[in-house]
Amino acid sequence: MDVRRIIVAIAASTSLLAGSLAFSVPSAQAQSTTAPAIVFPTAAKYKFANCTALHKVYPHGVGKSNARDKVRGKTKPVTTFKRSTSLYNKIVRYRSDLDRDKDGVACEKK
Protein backbone atom coordinates (compact mmCIF):
# COMPACT_ATOMS: atom_id res chain seq x y z
CA MET A 1 0.00 0.00 0.00
CA ASP A 2 1.56 3.28 -1.01
CA VAL A 3 1.58 6.53 0.97
CA ARG A 4 -1.12 8.21 -1.12
CA ARG A 5 -3.63 5.46 -0.49
CA ILE A 6 -2.88 5.58 3.27
CA ILE A 7 -3.45 9.35 3.32
CA VAL A 8 -6.73 8.95 1.44
CA ALA A 9 -7.86 6.22 3.83
CA ILE A 10 -7.01 8.35 6.89
CA ALA A 11 -8.72 11.41 5.40
CA ALA A 12 -11.84 9.43 4.57
CA SER A 13 -12.05 8.00 8.08
CA THR A 14 -11.48 11.33 9.83
CA SER A 15 -14.62 13.42 9.91
CA LEU A 16 -12.64 16.69 10.17
CA LEU A 17 -10.71 16.07 6.99
CA ALA A 18 -13.33 14.09 5.10
CA GLY A 19 -15.67 17.03 4.55
CA SER A 20 -13.08 19.76 4.00
CA LEU A 21 -10.42 18.12 1.82
CA ALA A 22 -10.72 16.30 -1.46
CA PHE A 23 -8.09 13.84 -2.57
CA SER A 24 -7.77 12.08 -5.87
CA VAL A 25 -5.58 9.04 -6.20
CA PRO A 26 -3.98 8.93 -9.65
CA SER A 27 -3.61 5.66 -11.45
CA ALA A 28 -0.35 3.72 -11.17
CA GLN A 29 0.84 5.07 -14.52
CA ALA A 30 0.16 8.75 -13.74
CA GLN A 31 1.53 8.89 -10.18
CA SER A 32 3.90 11.75 -9.50
CA THR A 33 6.53 12.02 -6.78
CA THR A 34 4.77 14.79 -4.84
CA ALA A 35 2.29 14.03 -2.08
CA PRO A 36 -1.05 15.88 -1.89
CA ALA A 37 -1.03 18.97 0.30
CA ILE A 38 -2.96 18.72 3.56
CA VAL A 39 -4.22 22.00 4.96
CA PHE A 40 -4.48 22.20 8.74
CA PRO A 41 -6.44 24.85 10.69
CA THR A 42 -4.56 28.08 11.34
CA ALA A 43 -3.13 28.99 14.72
CA ALA A 44 -5.24 30.86 17.23
CA LYS A 45 -5.67 34.56 16.47
CA TYR A 46 -4.51 35.61 19.93
CA LYS A 47 -1.15 33.87 20.02
CA PHE A 48 1.60 36.37 19.25
CA ALA A 49 5.30 35.76 19.81
CA ASN A 50 6.02 39.41 20.59
CA CYS A 51 4.70 42.96 20.19
CA THR A 52 6.01 43.21 16.63
CA ALA A 53 3.81 40.28 15.61
CA LEU A 54 0.83 41.77 17.46
CA HIS A 55 1.33 45.15 15.76
CA LYS A 56 0.98 43.52 12.34
CA VAL A 57 -2.63 42.68 13.22
CA TYR A 58 -3.45 45.42 15.76
CA PRO A 59 -1.23 48.45 14.96
CA HIS A 60 -1.81 50.30 18.26
CA GLY A 61 -2.14 47.31 20.61
CA VAL A 62 -5.05 45.59 22.35
CA GLY A 63 -6.62 46.63 25.62
CA LYS A 64 -9.54 46.05 27.92
CA SER A 65 -12.72 47.97 27.13
CA ASN A 66 -12.25 50.36 30.06
CA ALA A 67 -8.42 50.52 29.99
CA ARG A 68 -6.37 53.72 30.08
CA ASP A 69 -2.79 53.84 28.95
CA LYS A 70 -0.35 54.55 31.79
CA VAL A 71 2.06 57.31 30.74
CA ARG A 72 4.89 59.25 32.34
CA GLY A 73 5.99 62.75 31.57
CA LYS A 74 4.45 64.94 28.91
CA THR A 75 3.50 62.24 26.40
CA LYS A 76 -0.15 61.69 25.52
CA PRO A 77 -1.75 58.37 26.41
CA VAL A 78 -2.54 55.97 23.59
CA THR A 79 -6.29 55.84 22.91
CA THR A 80 -6.39 54.23 19.46
CA PHE A 81 -5.81 50.63 20.55
CA LYS A 82 -8.30 47.82 19.87
CA ARG A 83 -10.75 47.66 22.79
CA SER A 84 -11.78 44.10 23.61
CA THR A 85 -11.61 42.67 27.11
CA SER A 86 -11.96 39.05 25.97
CA LEU A 87 -9.25 39.39 23.32
CA TYR A 88 -6.93 41.16 25.78
CA ASN A 89 -7.45 38.38 28.36
CA LYS A 90 -6.62 35.68 25.80
CA ILE A 91 -3.49 37.50 24.62
CA VAL A 92 -2.21 38.15 28.15
CA ARG A 93 -3.05 34.62 29.28
CA TYR A 94 -0.90 33.31 26.42
CA ARG A 95 1.96 35.84 26.90
CA SER A 96 1.76 37.98 30.04
CA ASP A 97 4.90 39.92 29.14
CA LEU A 98 3.05 41.71 26.30
CA ASP A 99 1.54 44.04 28.94
CA ARG A 100 4.65 44.89 30.92
CA ASP A 101 3.27 47.94 32.73
CA LYS A 102 0.04 46.09 33.71
CA ASP A 103 -2.20 48.97 32.64
CA GLY A 104 -4.71 46.84 30.71
CA VAL A 105 -3.24 47.61 27.28
CA ALA A 106 -0.95 45.07 25.62
CA CYS A 107 1.74 46.41 23.27
CA GLU A 108 0.43 49.99 23.20
CA LYS A 109 1.98 52.04 20.41
CA LYS A 110 1.23 55.51 19.10
N, C-alpha and C positions, 0 to 999 in steps of 0.2 A: 504494500500500500504506500503510495507516494505522499509527500507532504501536502500537496494541494487537496487531495481527497480527505486527509485527516482534518485540515482546516475547514473544509466544507462540512464535514460531519459534525465538528464541534460547533460551528456557527449555526447549523440547522437544529442542533439540540439545545442551544442556549437561547432562551426567549429574548434576551436583550439584543443579541446580534441577529437573530433570525428575522426580525421585522425591519431592522434598519440597514442591513447590509445585503447586497446581492453578490453572489459569487457565480462564476461560470467556470466549469472545468473543461478545458480544451481537450480535444481528442489526443491520443498518444502521438500522432504525427505532428500536431500543431503546438505542442507544449513548448513554452519558452523557459528561460532560466530564471525569470523573475517571479517572485511570489506575489499574490494579490495583496494590495494594501488594506490593512485593517485600521479603521478609524476609531479611536477610543474617545470617551467624553473628555472635554477640556477640564483643566484644573479649576478649582473654586475661584470665584471672582474677588475674593477678599484675601487671598494669600499673596502677599507681596514680599519680596526678599529684602527690599530697602525702600527708602523714600523716593529714590530716583524711579524705581519701578512703579510706585504708587502715583507719582506725578504724571506719568504717561497716560494714566486713566483719569485721575482727578488732579488737575493742574495746581489747585490751591490747597489740597489736603482734604481730609474727611473729619468731621466733628459731630458731636452730639447735637441734637436739635436746639438745646438751650445753652450751648457752649460759648464762651468768650475767650478769645486769644489772650494769653498772658504776655504782656510786653514790658520792657524796661526802657527807661529813657524817653526820648522824644519821638520814637517811631510809632506809627499808627498800628492799631491791632488789625489783624487779617479778618475780614468779614465775608470774603468771597468763597470760602470753602464749602464743600458739599455737606449739607446738613442731613444726617441720618443716624439716629441713635443705634439702630440695629446693625447697620453696616459698620459703624465705628466700633461697636462691641465685638463684632466678629474679627475685624482687623487687629484690634488690640489683644484679643484673646489669642490670636495666632502669633503676633509679634508685638509684645508689650513695649519694646524699645522704640517703636515708631512714634510714640507720644512721650518723649523724654521729660517734658516739663509738667506732665500730668494735668494739663488744663482742659482736657476734653476735646482737643483738636490734634489729630495725628498728621504729622508732616506738613504743618502749616507753611505756606509760602506765598509771598506777595506777588 
